[in-house]
Amino acid sequence: MKKKTQEAFMMAEGLTAMIVIALGVNLFFACEQQLQYQYQNSLQKLAAIRLGKEVSDLYAIKREKVSLTRDGMIAKASSQGVIIYYKGKRLWQVIS
């Protein structure tokens, strides 16, 4: 009887260790996915800000409404400010 209980505890310990390892792996992949999302989001914001800088520089030179398009982003500059659209949504706006 004592041997069976020892085997049961060993099996329970192994099962517990496997569950802890599985949870750790799942947590790692969830964190990795979130980091990738944040990285892509920051790259998109950086591209939008750079495009906004370019279009505002062009407006400062020409002193008329300017529009630039790059990678699906549309940046428009006028006397009111700079607006950047991506897929029809306003992504960034600077009002002067």
N, C-alpha and C positions, 0 to 999 in steps of 0.2 A: 504494500500500500504506500509506503514511504517513497518508493522509487517512482511510482506513477505521479505523485504530487510534485516531485522534483522535476520530472519531465514536463508537467503542465506549466510549472513556473518558468522553466527554460523557454518553452514555446511562447508563453505570454510576454516574456522579456524580448524575445526575438521579434514578435509581432509589434510590440510597442516601439522598438528601435526602428523597424521598417516604416511605421506610420510617421515617426518623427522625421526620418530622412525624406520621406515622400512629401511631407509638408514643407520642409526646408527647400527642396527642389522646386516645388510649385511657387513658393514665395520668391525664390530667386528669379524664375522666369517672369513672374508678374512684375517685379521691380525692373527687370531688363526691358520689358515691353513699355513700361511707363517712361523709362529713360529715353528710349528710342522716340517715343511720341514727343517728349519735351525737346529733344534735339531737333527733330524735324520742324517743330513749331518755332523754335528759336531761329533756325535757318530761314524760314519763311518771313519772319518779322525782320530779320537783318536785310533780306533782299528787298522787302518793301521800303525800309528806311533808306536804303541806298538809292532806290528808284526815286523816292521822294526828294532826296538831296539833289539828284541829277535834274529832275524836273524843276525844282525851285531855282537851281543855278541858271537853267535855260530861261526861266521867267525873269530873273534878275537882269539877264543880258538883253532879252528881246522886249520886255515890258508889255507883253501881250499874252493871252491865254495859250498855254502849252499843254500838250498831252503826249505821254510816252507809254508804250506797251512793251512788256517783256515778261515771258514765262507765264502768261495768263493774267498778269497784273496790269492794271491800267492806272496811271498816275496823271492827275490833272492839277495844274497850277493856275491860279488867277490872283486877282488883287485880294480876294477873300481868304486865300490860303491854299494849302495842298491837301488833296484827298486821294487816297489810294484804294482801288477796288480790286477784289479778287473773286472771280466767279459771281459777279453781281452784288457781292456784299461789301460794305465799307469796312476795310481792314484797318486803315489808319487815317487820321485827320489832324491837320494842324491849321488852326485858324489864326490869321494875323489881325 
